[in-house]
Amino acid sequence: MPSPWWLAACAGIACLGTWAALRYARWRNLLDHPGERRSHAVATPRGGGIGIVFALLFAQALFAWQLPESRGFLGPVSAGLALVAGIGWLDDHRSLSPWPRLAVHGVAAALLAWAVWGVSGDLPAACLAFALALGLVNVWNFMDGIDGIAALQAVVVAMAYAWLTGDALAQWLALALAAGAAGFLPFNLPLGGQGKARIFLGDVGSGAIGYALAAPMALMLVRDPRPATWVLMLLPPSAFLLDAALTLLSRMLRGERWWTPHVEHAYQHWARRAGRHRTVTLAYAAWAAAGGVLVSVICETGFAFIIAASCAWYLGGGIAWRRLRRR
């Protein structure tokens, strides 16, 4: 277990970095303005997720120093994280075409796959790591649409992985992400009154969170390559996975430009009806926490039971998604 002091340092770096990003965004006029494809009502600075990136890079450097044998894995992962954050930072300053971003995300995903190949020599695990990185970077970008939802979801999912995994490096990476996202949240999830977020993650933060989650997930697959592991580790982030996948599929089936910004996710429909973001954000976090508890309950059962329980879980989530979109 990493020292609580180092976790506090991660949270402090993220908090200080977010504060600096807020001042910078106001100076550069980096604002997300309200519009028909936005879920907020006032112009809000963006790019605060750079603080989480600084915290993650600090944590990875620290662990590489403490455990030299981890450097072969952490080197490519840190480079991939920097690439994802860098293209996101550029996109926060001036809107880029989705294709250059996707190309950079692909390179970063290949770096994670390379890192997994280096520690395991397992080609299927490396391919799964590539898919995880590419998928989660974009899922977290899609789902970062209301106050606090992406960062709080990261805290809960990362804590679930830290609790469930038996791999020391995966646990450290997950806890570092949880601490970094927690340091950002006071600027993004005001819990009192009718306050609004002071700054958004921006693409620099949402993409980095997705990539940072893929790393411990890939290590969990390496440690325990059974098919059940793949099924179980997707349960904590299932709310994000379901909402992103089903919304994307529905837009594709309607022939819409699915890669463009929109407000068609279930959480966005719910937030508009509720009139505030906090309720929706906390509900999605509760679903993630329940997913982690479910994993701990069924992980030692037979594979058939794990499949049945997971199917029931996803069926319930799909029904909830449909009801939230239809009402």
Secondary structure as the mmCIF struct_conf table of DSSP 4:
data_model
#
loop_
_struct_conf.conf_type_id
_struct_conf.id
_struct_conf.beg_label_comp_id
_struct_conf.beg_label_asym_id
_struct_conf.beg_label_seq_id
_struct_conf.end_label_comp_id
_struct_conf.end_label_asym_id
_struct_conf.end_label_seq_id
HELX_RH_AL_P HELX_RH_AL_P1 PRO A 4 ARG A 28
TURN_TY1_P TURN_TY1_P1 ASN A 29 ASN A 29
STRN STRN1 LEU A 31 ASP A 32
HELX_LH_PP_P HELX_LH_PP_P1 HIS A 33 PRO A 34
TURN_TY1_P TURN_TY1_P2 GLU A 36 ARG A 37
BEND BEND1 SER A 39 SER A 39
BEND BEND2 ALA A 41 VAL A 42
STRN STRN2 THR A 44 PRO A 45
TURN_TY1_P TURN_TY1_P3 GLY A 48 GLY A 49
HELX_RH_AL_P HELX_RH_AL_P2 ILE A 50 GLN A 66
HELX_RH_3T_P HELX_RH_3T_P1 PRO A 68 SER A 70
HELX_RH_AL_P HELX_RH_AL_P3 ARG A 71 HIS A 93
BEND BEND3 ARG A 94 ARG A 94
HELX_LH_PP_P HELX_LH_PP_P2 SER A 95 SER A 97
HELX_RH_AL_P HELX_RH_AL_P4 PRO A 98 SER A 120
HELX_RH_AL_P HELX_RH_AL_P5 LEU A 123 MET A 143
BEND BEND4 ILE A 146 ILE A 146
TURN_TY1_P TURN_TY1_P4 ASP A 147 GLY A 148
HELX_RH_AL_P HELX_RH_AL_P6 ILE A 149 LEU A 164
HELX_RH_AL_P HELX_RH_AL_P7 ALA A 168 PHE A 184
HELX_RH_3T_P HELX_RH_3T_P2 LEU A 185 PHE A 187
TURN_TY1_P TURN_TY1_P5 ASN A 188 ASN A 188
BEND BEND5 GLY A 192 GLY A 192
TURN_TY1_P TURN_TY1_P6 GLY A 193 GLN A 194
BEND BEND6 ARG A 198 ILE A 199
HELX_RH_AL_P HELX_RH_AL_P8 GLY A 202 ARG A 223
BEND BEND7 ARG A 226 ARG A 226
HELX_RH_AL_P HELX_RH_AL_P9 PRO A 227 MET A 233
TURN_TY1_P TURN_TY1_P7 LEU A 234 LEU A 234
BEND BEND8 LEU A 235 LEU A 235
TURN_TY1_P TURN_TY1_P8 PRO A 236 PRO A 237
HELX_RH_AL_P HELX_RH_AL_P10 SER A 238 LEU A 253
TURN_TY1_P TURN_TY1_P9 ARG A 254 GLY A 255
TURN_TY1_P TURN_TY1_P10 TRP A 258 TRP A 259
BEND BEND9 THR A 260 THR A 260
BEND BEND10 VAL A 263 VAL A 263
BEND BEND11 HIS A 265 HIS A 265
HELX_RH_AL_P HELX_RH_AL_P11 ALA A 266 ALA A 274
BEND BEND12 GLY A 275 HIS A 277
HELX_RH_AL_P HELX_RH_AL_P12 ARG A 278 ILE A 298
TURN_TY1_P TURN_TY1_P11 CYS A 299 GLU A 300
BEND BEND13 THR A 301 THR A 301
HELX_RH_AL_P HELX_RH_AL_P13 PHE A 303 ARG A 326
#
